[in-house]
């Protein structure tokens, strides 16, 4: 299929950040026959902004940093603003004291951790190719669990500093998550941004009106069909899609939905079935609640508590009672009732009271593979499927689970193949 055939009919499954950004960049390149099919009644995927009373809060992706060039570029294009987040505090469970994040970070530094930070930055420079979208060509050494990889390079002292942004934010245990994921996430620019964030407070943003509003603005210029759940895909001389209400035909298919779930409707090849079935997730709990008696600031817990326990509270919304609580878990563990009980205890420890939990979402978060599959060339095999049978793939499995990585990957995919 020749590139720049602008009359090509392109169908995208999934109206999350991956699918909508791909459709946006296709439209900018001149493609006018692009349809986005979304099974749910909303756009944005894990960018999920919802009402807590009359206040809009984030139930999914929370914010952006200065290194989110693609996301901030989309915000400028669509006229969506950004705002600075509230102050950030750390609650030390051992001393039961609140400290500003920058104060707590400086106090936590030792000679060993400063050396480890410097070594990490140099390692990130050496592996700066990971800043490019995707994981193709990842060296086998970076498939090792991060803790093992770091210890071999004199960086074991990093663990206490990285537990919250890695494990606490849903990216798995440092003892199990491949180093490539951490280096992709905390690359050199993000490293400096996080350092600024820890030392001051001016390096991050929230999307004005909510992240989902950004994707609604992007979708406004596109052909997006909500409530269109795909139940069958047949790929031969053309591509035929069956939804609950109609049949569609297209020339190219872009899957921007979870690939393991796509096996229920896709006429998958043996290789697709093998690779897609190997995807794993972490469970990540987000609770929208009303609280009283807490500082009007975001609060992270130190030391990082275990799975199912509240590790972060996002506050500073329009309502003083509005609070979003986060707890990481393991798929199939930490049932919602237990997570809620631990939330109530955490808020009591902070000197506040839990008035109500209005909504509890357990996301299937951070699609990934383990060290063995990554070392065996999983992503090279997955990338080799791009374009086969006129089918393309995007989303956080291929890019990494941040909004910026997802958008950057979709943009690069469009540039490469369209």
N, C-alpha and C positions, 0 to 999 in steps of 0.2 A: 504494500500500500504506500503510495508516494506521499511524502511529507507535503505540507502546505496545500493539500486538497481541501480547501476551505468549505466545500459543500459536504464534507464527510459528516455523516450522522453519528454522533458520539453520545453514548448513554453512560451516565455515572450512577453507581449504586452507593448511596450514603450521602447525607447532607450535613455531615460534621465538618470540622475544619479542613480535613483532607479533600473531601469531595467538592465543597464550595470553593476552596481556593483553586483547585484544579480547573473548575468551570470558569472561575473569574479570569485566570490566566489564559485559558483557551479563548474566551471572548475577546481579551485584549489582543490576541494574535489574529483575530479575524474570523474565528469559527462561530457561526450563527446557529447551527443546528445541534445544540448541546442540551440534553435533558438530564436533570438530576432527580433521581427517585429516592424518596425517603419513606421508610416504613412508619415512622412515628408522626405525631401531629406538630412537630416543632423542628427547627433547624438548630445546628450548633453541636450536637453530640454531647461530649463531655464538657463543652462550654455551655453551662446550664445556669442561667440566671432566673431566679424565681422570687415570688413575693413571700415575705414573712410579715404578715399584717399588711401595712401599706408601704413597707420598705423592701426594695429590691436588694437581694443578697446573692452571692455566688455559691451555688451548690456543686460546682465542678471546678474548672480552672479558675485560679484566684487572681492572678495579675500578670504583669510583664515587667521585664527589666530593660535597662537602656540598650542591652545587646539584642533585643527583639526587633531587629530592623524590618523584617517582613511584616510582622504583626502591626507595628507602629506605622509602617507605610500604608497598610490597608486602612488603618484608622484615619490617617490623613486623607486618603483618597475618598473615603465614604463620609467624611465630616464627623466622625465619632471622636469625642474628646477623651483625654486621660486625666486622672487626678492622682495626687500623691496619697499614699496610704497613711493610716494613723501611726503613732509611735509604736515601737515594738519592744516588748518587755520579755524577760526570761524569768520564770519562777523556778527557784532552786528548791527542790523537794527536801533536801537535806537540812537547809537552814531556814526554810519556809519564808524566804525573802524574795521580793521583786527587785529586779535590776533592769536598767535599760540594756538593750541588746549590745550596744557598743561597749558599755562598761563590763558586761559579763564576758564578752569576747576577749577584751584586753586582759581581764583577770585570769582567763583560762589559758593564756599563752605561757609557754615555757620555752627554754632554749631548744629542747628537743622538737617541740611543735613548730617553732619558727623555722628550724632547719628542714623539717618535713614539708612545710608549706613551700619553701624555696625549691626543694627537690621536685615537688609535685609540679610547680609552675614550669620548671625546665623540662620535665617529662611531657607535660602538655604541649610545650613548644615542639618537642621532637615528634610528637604524634599529632601535629596540627592538621594533618590530612583528615582527621576525624571531624573537623569542622565542616567538611563537605557533606552534602546530604547523603544519608544512607550508611550502610556498613560493609559494602563490597570491599574486598581486599584487606579486611582487618587482620593484622598479624596474629599468629597463633598465640604468642605470648600474652596478648591482651584479652584472650578468652579465659585466662585464669581468674579465679575469684579475686576481687579487688584486695581483700586483706592479705592474701598470699602474695600477690603481685607487689603490693606496697611494702610489705615486710622485707622482701628480697632487695628492695631499693632504699632501705633506711627510712621508710615513711610510716612506720607502725604508729607513730604518735598522732597521725591524722585521724584515727578512728573516732575519738570523742568529738572532733570538730565536724565530721561528715555524717555522723549518725542521724541528725535531724534532717538535713537537706537531702540525704539519700534514703535511708530507711524510713524516717518519719514522714517523708513526702511520697512514700509508696513504691520506691524503686528497689525494694528487696534488701536482704541482709548483706552487709559488706563481706561476710564470709561466703556468700553464695553468688552474688551478682558479678558477672564478668567485668574486668577492669575497663573494657571498651565502652560499656554503658556509662560508667562514671566519667571517663575522659570525654565522651561525647556531650554529656550533660554539663560538666564543669570544665569546659575548654578554656583557653587562655582569656578570652574576653569575658566569659561568665565568671571566671575565677576573680578577675579584677573587679567586676561588678559586685560579686558577693562580698569581696573584701571591703569595698566602699560601703556596702549595705551594713556590714558588721561594725564599721568604724564611724558611720554617720547615719543618715536615713534618707538620702536623696537619690538612691539608685534604682528605685522600683516604682511601679505605677499600678493603679487599678483602672479598668476601662469604665469610663463614665456611663452610667446607666446599665452596666453589666456586660460581660463578655458575649452573652447570647445576642445582645443588641447589635454588636459589631457584625455578627454573622447574618442577622436579619437584614442589616443594611447591605451587605454583600449580596445576599440572595435576592434583594429587591430588583436587581438588574438581570436576573437569570431566570430560566425556565425550571422552576423547582416544583415538584409534585409531591405534596405531603400525603401521608396515608397510602402510599404506593408500595406495598410489601411485595417483593419479588419472590415468587414461588417456583420459578423454573427458568433456566437459561440453557439454550441449545446453540452451539457454535459450530457452523460448517461454512458454507459459502457466504452466508451472512450470519448475523447474530440475532436470535429471537428470544425475547424476554416475555415471560408471562407473569402478570401481577394478579392480585385478587379480582381486579376489575377489567383488565384489558390485556391485549397482546401488542408488543412493540417490536420493531425491527431496527437494527442499527448496523453501522459499519465497524465501529470500534467500541469496546466495552472497557470502562475503568472501574475497577472494584475498589471502593474507598470505604468498605464496611469490614467488620471482623472476618478474617479469612477462614478461621475455623468454623464460624457459623455459615459462611458461604457454601460449605460442603453440603448443606441441606437442600440447596437449590441449583448448584452449579454442576454442569456435566464435566466434572473434574477428571483430569488425566491422572495416571498413577502417581506421577511426580507431584502434582498439585495436592493430591489427597495425602501423600506422605508428609509433605512439608507443612501443609495447613494444620494437620492434626497434631503436630508437635508443638504448637504455640501454647504457652503457659501464661497465667495472669497472677497478679496479687489482688487480694480483696482490699478495698479502701472505703472506709465508712465516713460519710459526711452527714452531720446532724444539724438541722436548722432548728434553733431553739431560742427561747426567751429566758434571759437571766437577769439577776439583780445583784448589785453590790460588787461588780467587777470594774477594774480600770477600763476607761474607754480607749483601749489599745489592744493590739494583737499580742497574744501571750503564748510563748513556747515553753515546754516543760523540760527541765534538766534535773537529773540525767534523763535520757530518753526512756520512757516507760515501755513495757512489753506490748505484744500484739493485743489489740482490742482496747487498750487504754488510751485515753485522750492525750494527744501529744501536742496539739496546737489549737488555739482558739482565735478565730478571726473576728475582730470587732471594729469599731469605728464606722459603723453604718449610720444611716440617717436616724434610726431609732436607737436610743440608749440601751434598750433591752435586747436588741437583735444580736445574736451570736451564732457563728458557724463553727462547729467543733469537728475535728478530724482525728481519726484513729486508723492506723494501718493494721492489716491482718494477714492471714493466710487463707487462700481459697478454701471454702468449706468449713472454716473455723470461725470463732468469735461471733456467735449468734447475736442478732440485734439487741435482744433483751439484756444480754451480758454487757454489751458495749454501752448501752444506755445507763446501766447501773454504775459502770466505771466512770462515765461522764458525770453523773450526779456526785460521785465521791470526789472527782477532780475539782469540780466547782466549789464544793464545800472546803476542800483544802486551800483553795484560793481566797476563801473568805466570802464567797458569794452564795447565791441560792439559785437552783434550777427551777424556773417557773413552769416550763412546758417544753417538750420536744415536739415541734410541729411537723417535721418531716425527717425521715431517715433513709438515706440512699446508700446502698452497698455497691459501689462501682466494680466492674471487672476492669482492673486497671493494669497499665504497664504490660502490654503483650510482649513476650520475650522468649528467648530460648536460653538454656543453660550453657555452662562452659564447654561441655563435650560437643554439643551440636555446633556451637559457634566455632570451635577449633577445627571441626570437620568441614568447614566451608558452607555452613547453612545459608548464609546471606549471599554468597556467590551463586549458589544454586537457585535461590529465590530470584535474584536479579536476572539470571539467565532466562527466566520465564517472561520477562517484560517484552510485550509485542507478539509473543507466540499466540496463534489463533486469534490475532487482533485483540488481545486482552492485555490490560495494563493494571498495575496494582499500586496503591498508595495507602498511607495511613501510618499510625504510630508504631506498628511492628517493624516496618521498613525504615522508619525515620528516627524514632525515639519519642517517648511520651511527654513532650512539651509542645505547646501550641506553635511556638516558633519553628521547631524542627519539622513538625508536620507540614506547615505552610511552605517552608523552604524546600522540602522534598517534592511536594506537588508542583511547585514552580519549576524545579529542575527537571522533573519528569516531562512536563509539557515542553520545555525547551529542547530536550533530547529527542523526543519522539514525534512532536507535532510542529 
